[in-house]
Every structure is written in C-alpha cells, then in structure tokens.
C-alpha cells in the first residue's frame, strides 16, 4: 500500500480482494475453519474478473458492510450462562425398599439415678439391607448420652437384613424433676443409611409400647409412675354368680410414693361389660400412699357363648398420680380364672 498525503483519496490503489482476504482472516464472524468455503464462493462469481476498479471497490464495500453487520448481530446475542450437566441420581431410601419398624413384643428399659436406657428391637420388613447409624429420643428434660444408641453415630453401624430383627439401646441422661413434668416424647428418631450414601431419618412411634418411656423416666428420678403406682388383686372367694351376671371384690393397693386416683374403664372381651357398684364406669377412687381400698364390680354377660371362649376377662383401669397418667390392663391369675369360669357357668344357666 502507497502512503498518501492530505486530500489524496488513494481509493484506486487499494486491492478489494486483499481487503476481503484481510477481513476474513480472524477479524470477522467467519472462523478459520470456514475460510476456504467463503473464498470458494467468491471465486465462483463469473463476472468478478470483468468488473472495473470502481465496481470492484463497490463490491468490497458491500462485503465489508455485510461482515460488520453480521459481527454486530452476533455481538448483540444475549449471554447464556453455561448449563451444568445432569447430576447423578441420588440414592433415596424408600419404604418399599427399607421398611424399618419397632418389634412390639421385645422391649424393656434399665434405669439408674438420673439415667435410663430403652432396650428396643428393630426389624427390617423391606427387601434390602440397611444400617442403623444413630438413634435419638427427643424427650424434653433429657439429653443423649454419647456413644452407641445415643444421639451420635454408633461406634459400628447395626446392619438390618430383611425380615430379621436387631436389638438397639437408646440411653439418655435426665434432669429431675423437669423430665417428669415435660410432655412425654411420642417417638424416637432413627438414622438409616449406608457409608457414603444419602441418609434418612425415620420416626418410630412409641405409643404401641405403652407406658415404657413414662416408667423409665420415673425410675430414673426415683419415683413411681402411674402404671406402677397401684397393685390390684381380687379377694379370694368373692367371685360369684348373681341374677344380673357376676359380682366380685377388687382390692387396689397404692404401692407408689404418692396418692393415686383410680377409675374402672371397662373390660375385655366385648362380650363382658363391667361397672363399679355404686356408680358408673369411670368413677374415681382416691387411694392414699401405702393404703388400699375395696371396689365391688358387677360383670354383665352380654354373650354367654362368646364369653365361654376366653379363659377370663381382663380389667382396664386408669391410674393418675401427680406426675403421670396410665391406662393398664390386668389379667390376674389362675385362681381368679377358676372362680370366674364357675360363676360364668352358673350365671349363663339362669
């Protein structure tokens, strides 16, 4: 290219094809990989070699304008953030795979001053093995004891294989008497999972275990719970048949460390109905510490055939002490059973 002075346009000395080649070489929207295609298309124009210098310059200007417009259009495209690739599917424990429940016929507790431990059994009704990594009792007035069965992970996970049970312990330290007046926890939290896999915390209800937790917290505080506050027994020879069914005398002894209120709630099976003489079912009887009281019960036989199919009925009592309430069922002993069956036979023959 020849240098020009002021006022000298020098247009005829610029090679338009060279300008096209320069703009195509990395400064326009075309990439190097597309350059041969662009040049080939230009070379296919049959009249390009017959165009004069001014015509060739006009074509070059049009080409430059097209390239500039294309570059501006590309530059105005909205910026799109890079999209991350799909995450690997997480392993989630589902009830259909891991159905862990409490085994309701294997449980107990141990207690000492200010501590207790629930002894439970878990069973996996699912189709795949799963590890128990931790357990926790969300009881107000109590805190976990670090170690196996506490709030922290087990020293070694307990593996639950399908359809087999495994024992676990849930030890806690209590603050007395605060733990006795706090609401009773209704579940335990059990952390399930496998090493390096997602974990799942499941809640297992304690209601089917009856008064287990209430008894344990009272024992840790050195006082009696409602379920252990009274001891009922039938007076020997008091079970006899009458026109309306059967009557008997029940002695209720307060064996706790506080006064107890006792109510007769009913009986099982459904073929037998029971009430306290002198009042309807649910009448409260207050017994002071270390004493006993006698209650006369009237048993109404609703279905003699159904009643004869059971050994003897059970009695349901509601017991209340200042820090606890419980509903217990009492089955009594074989001496009561023998008296009951003899009286039942006589009552159903009338």
PATI-469808 format. One line per 2 residues: number of its first residue (from 1); their letters; for each residue x, z, y of C-alpha. Coordinates in steps of 0.25 Angstrom, whole numbers, padded with zeros to 4 digits, always signed. Each point is the difference from the previous one (the first is absolute). Layout:
BEGIN
NUM	A	X/Z/Y  ...;
This chain:
BEGIN
1	XX	+0000/+0000/+0000  +0005/-0004/+0014;
3	XX	+0000/+0010/+0011  -0009/-0004/+0012;
5	XX	+0000/+0004/+0014  -0011/+0005/+0009;
7	XX	-0012/-0010/+0001  +0005/-0008/-0012;
9	XX	-0011/+0001/-0011  +0009/-0006/-0011;
11	XX	-0012/-0002/-0009  +0004/-0013/-0006;
13	XX	+0013/+0006/-0005  -0007/+0010/-0009;
15	XX	-0002/-0004/-0014  -0014/+0004/-0004;
17	XX	+0003/+0000/-0015  +0011/+0009/+0002;
19	XX	-0009/+0009/+0008  -0010/+0000/-0012;
21	XX	+0011/+0003/-0009  +0005/+0012/+0008;
23	XX	-0014/+0006/+0001  -0002/-0002/-0014;
25	XX	+0012/+0008/-0004  -0004/+0014/+0000;
27	XX	-0007/+0002/+0013  -0014/-0005/-0002;
29	XX	-0011/+0004/-0010  +0006/-0009/-0011;
31	XX	+0010/+0006/-0010  +0012/-0006/-0005;
33	XX	-0006/-0002/-0014  -0011/-0009/+0007;
35	XX	+0010/-0008/+0009  +0002/-0012/-0009;
37	XX	-0015/-0002/-0001  -0001/+0000/+0015;
39	XX	+0011/-0010/+0002  -0005/-0008/-0011;
41	XX	-0014/-0001/+0007  +0007/-0004/+0013;
43	XX	+0008/-0011/-0007  -0013/-0006/-0006;
45	XX	-0005/-0004/+0014  +0002/-0015/+0000;
47	XX	+0000/-0002/+0015  +0010/+0010/+0004;
49	XX	+0012/-0009/+0000  -0008/-0010/+0009;
51	XX	-0004/+0010/+0011  +0008/+0000/+0012;
53	XX	+0008/+0011/+0006  -0011/+0005/+0009;
55	XX	-0010/-0001/-0012  +0009/+0008/-0009;
57	XX	+0002/+0011/+0011  -0016/+0001/+0001;
59	XX	+0000/+0002/-0015  +0010/+0010/+0000;
61	XX	-0007/+0008/+0011  -0013/-0001/-0008;
63	XX	+0008/+0005/-0013  +0006/+0012/+0008;
65	XX	-0014/+0004/+0006  -0006/+0000/-0014;
67	XX	+0011/+0008/-0005  -0001/+0010/+0012;
69	XX	-0015/+0001/-0002  +0002/+0003/-0015;
71	XX	+0010/+0010/+0002  -0009/+0007/+0010;
73	XX	-0012/+0000/-0009  +0009/+0006/-0011;
75	XX	+0005/+0011/+0009  -0014/+0004/+0004;
77	XX	-0005/+0003/-0014  -0003/+0014/-0002;
79	XX	+0010/+0009/-0006  -0004/+0005/-0014;
81	XX	+0007/+0012/-0006  +0006/-0002/-0014;
83	XX	-0010/+0004/-0010  +0005/+0010/-0011;
85	XX	-0001/-0004/-0014  -0011/+0007/-0009;
87	XX	+0003/+0014/-0004  +0001/+0003/-0015;
89	XX	-0012/+0005/-0006  +0000/+0016/+0000;
91	XX	-0003/+0007/-0013  -0012/+0009/+0002;
93	XX	-0005/+0010/-0009  -0015/-0003/-0003;
95	XX	-0010/+0009/-0008  -0001/-0011/-0010;
97	XX	+0015/+0001/-0003  +0002/+0015/+0002;
99	XX	-0012/+0009/-0002  +0006/+0014/+0001;
101	XX	-0009/+0012/-0001  +0000/+0015/-0003;
103	XX	-0002/+0004/-0014  -0011/+0009/+0002;
105	XX	+0002/+0009/-0013  +0014/+0003/+0002;
107	XX	+0003/+0008/+0013  +0004/+0015/+0004;
109	XX	+0008/+0007/+0010  +0011/+0010/+0001;
111	XX	+0001/+0010/+0012  +0010/+0010/+0006;
113	XX	+0001/+0007/+0013  -0003/-0011/+0011;
115	XX	+0002/-0012/-0009  -0008/-0007/-0011;
117	XX	+0002/-0013/-0008  -0011/-0009/-0005;
119	XX	+0002/-0005/-0014  -0007/-0013/-0002;
121	XX	+0001/-0012/-0009  -0001/-0014/+0005;
123	XX	-0005/-0012/-0009  +0002/-0015/+0003;
125	XX	-0012/-0008/-0004  +0006/-0013/+0005;
127	XX	+0007/-0011/-0007  +0014/+0002/+0005;
129	XX	+0010/+0012/+0001  +0002/+0007/+0014;
131	XX	+0009/+0011/+0005  -0005/+0013/+0007;
133	XX	+0010/+0001/+0011  -0006/+0012/+0007;
135	XX	-0012/+0009/+0001  -0006/+0008/+0012;
137	XX	-0011/+0010/+0002  -0006/-0001/+0014;
139	XX	-0004/+0015/+0001  -0001/+0007/+0013;
141	XX	+0008/+0013/+0000  +0010/-0006/-0011;
143	XX	+0012/-0008/+0001  +0007/-0008/-0012;
145	XX	+0012/+0006/-0007  +0011/-0011/+0000;
147	XX	+0003/-0005/-0014  -0007/-0006/-0012;
149	XX	-0015/+0000/+0003  +0001/+0003/+0014;
151	XX	-0001/-0008/+0013  +0013/-0006/-0002;
153	XX	+0003/-0011/-0011  +0002/+0005/-0014;
155	XX	+0015/+0002/-0005  -0004/-0010/-0010;
157	XX	-0013/-0009/+0000  -0010/+0003/-0010;
159	XX	-0004/-0012/-0007  -0015/-0002/-0004;
161	XX	-0001/-0010/-0011  -0014/-0006/-0003;
163	XX	-0010/+0010/-0006  +0010/+0011/-0001;
165	XX	+0000/+0013/+0008  +0011/+0007/+0006;
167	XX	+0001/+0014/+0006  +0003/+0003/+0015;
169	XX	+0002/+0012/+0008  -0004/+0002/+0015;
171	XX	+0007/+0012/+0005  -0003/+0006/+0014;
173	XX	+0003/+0012/+0009  -0012/+0007/+0007;
175	XX	-0002/+0008/+0012  -0009/+0012/-0002;
177	XX	-0011/+0002/+0004  -0001/-0013/+0007;
179	XX	+0000/-0008/-0012  -0012/+0007/-0005;
181	XX	-0009/-0003/+0013  +0005/-0014/+0001;
183	XX	-0009/-0011/-0006  +0003/-0003/-0014;
185	XX	+0007/-0013/-0003  -0008/-0010/-0008;
187	XX	+0011/-0009/-0005  +0014/-0002/-0003;
189	XX	+0009/-0012/+0005  +0008/-0007/-0011;
191	XX	+0010/-0010/+0004  +0001/-0011/-0011;
193	XX	+0010/-0012/+0000  +0013/-0005/-0006;
195	XX	+0014/-0001/+0005  +0002/-0010/+0011;
197	XX	-0015/-0004/+0000  -0012/+0004/+0009;
199	XX	-0005/+0014/-0002  -0015/+0004/+0000;
201	XX	-0006/+0014/+0003  -0012/+0003/-0007;
203	XX	-0010/+0012/+0002  -0004/+0007/-0013;
205	XX	-0012/+0009/+0002  +0001/+0015/-0004;
207	XX	-0015/+0002/+0000  -0001/-0002/-0015;
209	XX	+0010/+0011/-0003  -0010/+0010/+0006;
211	XX	+0006/+0013/+0006  +0014/-0003/-0005;
213	XX	+0006/-0001/+0014  -0008/+0011/+0006;
215	XX	+0004/+0009/-0011  +0015/-0004/+0002;
217	XX	+0000/+0003/+0015  -0006/+0014/-0002;
219	XX	+0009/+0004/-0011  +0012/-0004/+0009;
221	XX	-0006/+0009/+0010  -0002/+0011/-0010;
223	XX	-0015/+0001/+0001  -0012/-0005/-0008;
225	XX	-0007/-0013/+0002  -0015/-0001/-0002;
227	XX	+0001/-0006/-0014  +0008/+0012/-0004;
229	XX	-0008/+0011/+0007  -0010/+0003/-0010;
231	XX	-0002/+0001/-0015  -0014/-0002/-0006;
233	XX	-0004/+0005/-0014  -0013/+0001/-0007;
235	XX	-0004/+0014/-0004  -0001/+0001/-0015;
237	XX	-0014/+0000/-0006  -0006/-0005/+0013;
239	XX	-0004/-0014/-0004  -0014/+0000/-0006;
241	XX	-0012/-0010/+0000  -0012/+0002/+0009;
243	XX	-0013/-0008/+0002  +0007/-0008/+0011;
245	XX	+0013/-0003/-0007  +0012/+0010/-0001;
247	XX	+0005/+0011/+0009  +0014/+0006/+0000;
249	XX	+0008/+0010/+0008  +0013/-0005/+0007;
251	XX	+0010/+0010/+0005  +0009/-0005/+0011;
253	XX	+0013/+0008/+0003  +0008/-0002/+0013;
255	XX	+0014/-0001/-0005  +0006/-0005/+0013;
257	XX	+0005/+0007/+0013  -0012/-0002/+0009;
259	XX	-0015/+0000/-0001  -0006/-0012/-0006;
261	XX	-0014/-0007/+0002  -0006/-0006/-0013;
263	XX	-0011/-0009/-0002  -0006/-0006/-0012;
265	XX	-0001/-0015/+0002  -0005/-0005/-0014;
267	XX	+0003/-0003/-0014  +0004/-0012/-0009;
269	XX	-0005/-0007/-0008  -0012/-0006/+0008;
271	XX	-0010/+0005/-0011  +0002/+0014/+0005;
273	XX	-0003/+0006/+0013  +0005/+0014/+0005;
275	XX	-0004/+0009/+0011  +0003/+0014/+0004;
277	XX	-0012/+0010/-0002  -0005/+0005/+0014;
279	XX	+0004/-0013/+0008  +0002/-0015/-0001;
281	XX	+0013/-0007/-0004  +0010/+0002/+0011;
283	XX	-0003/+0014/+0003  +0013/+0007/+0004;
285	XX	+0005/+0013/-0006  +0011/+0007/+0007;
287	XX	+0010/+0008/-0008  +0011/+0009/+0006;
289	XX	+0014/+0000/-0005  +0002/+0007/-0013;
291	XX	-0014/+0001/-0004  -0011/-0007/-0008;
293	XX	-0014/-0004/+0001  -0011/-0004/-0010;
295	XX	-0009/-0012/+0001  -0012/-0003/-0008;
297	XX	-0001/-0015/-0003  -0012/-0008/-0005;
299	XX	+0002/-0012/-0008  -0011/-0010/-0001;
301	XX	+0001/-0010/-0011  -0005/-0014/+0005;
303	XX	+0003/-0007/-0013  +0002/+0007/-0013;
305	XX	+0005/-0012/-0008  +0011/-0003/+0010;
307	XX	+0003/+0015/+0002  +0003/+0001/-0015;
309	XX	+0010/-0011/+0000  +0010/+0009/+0009;
311	XX	+0007/+0012/-0005  -0004/+0008/+0012;
313	XX	-0002/-0002/+0015  +0010/+0002/+0011;
315	XX	-0003/+0007/+0013  +0005/-0005/+0013;
317	XX	+0003/+0011/+0011  +0004/-0002/+0014;
319	XX	+0010/+0011/+0005  +0005/+0002/+0014;
321	XX	+0011/+0009/+0005  +0005/+0001/+0015;
323	XX	+0010/-0011/-0003  -0006/-0008/-0010;
325	XX	-0012/-0006/-0007  -0001/-0005/-0014;
327	XX	-0011/-0005/-0010  +0004/+0003/-0014;
329	XX	-0007/-0003/-0013  +0001/+0011/-0011;
331	XX	-0002/-0003/-0015  +0001/+0015/-0005;
333	XX	+0003/+0003/-0015  -0005/-0002/-0014;
335	XX	-0007/+0014/+0000  -0009/-0005/+0012;
337	XX	-0001/-0013/-0008  -0006/+0006/-0012;
339	XX	-0010/+0009/+0008  -0004/-0013/+0008;
341	XX	-0003/-0008/-0013  -0008/+0011/-0006;
343	XX	-0008/+0002/+0013  -0002/-0015/+0002;
345	XX	-0006/-0002/-0014  -0010/+0011/+0002;
347	XX	-0003/-0005/+0014  -0003/-0014/-0005;
349	XX	-0009/+0005/-0011  -0009/+0007/+0010;
